Amino acid sequence: MIKRIKKIKGNKLFVRKGDMVLVMSGNDRGKRGKVLKVFPERNRVVVEGIGFMKRHTKPNPKVPQGGIIERERAINASNVMVIDPKTGEPTRIGHRILRIEGRNARVRYSKKSGETLSG
């Protein structure tokens, strides 16, 4: 049986690679980590040190001894909140249009402190 991945068309996530996030639900609730990968078409993110899964691997050039390897797995983006760089607390994200170098740029900002986020 082939498992099909349901893709969400035109989905834009509020989380980006490199953001510090707080896990809001699940087994790792309350833990903080850095976003390693983002999958907008599946509405999922991979967070450093969160949501481990065990993978049984055969010996190969990358893993010469083989065995059971633990890796982070993707979790739903709705289960995380971006951490405000100014206050260190979880915050919602908004968007603003700023005029930078004569061009309009859409930037993310923290709704709690109003500070612009990188990226």
C-alpha positions, 0 to 999 in steps of 0.5 A: 500500500502506497501512502499518499501525502496530502499537499496543501496548495498555496500554503505560506507558513509563518515559520522559517528556517533558522527561527527559534520556536517553542513546541505548544503541544505533543510529547515535547510540549514546552521544549525550545529548538531551532527550525532545521527544515520547512515543508510548506506543501505539507504544513510541517517543520523539523525542529532541532532536538524535537520529535525523535524517531528510530530508524533501523539502517543496514550498514552502508558507507555513511553508517558502517556499523548500521543499527538503530539511529535516532533522527528528528521527524517533522511535526505540524507547524500549527504545534509551534510558536515563534519565540520573540527575540526581544522578550524570549516569549512565544509570540504570534507573527504579523507582516508589514510592508516597509520601504527599503532602498526604494522598494516595498518589502514584506517583513515579519514582525512580533505581535507581542513586542513589535520588533522586526524578525530576521528573514 
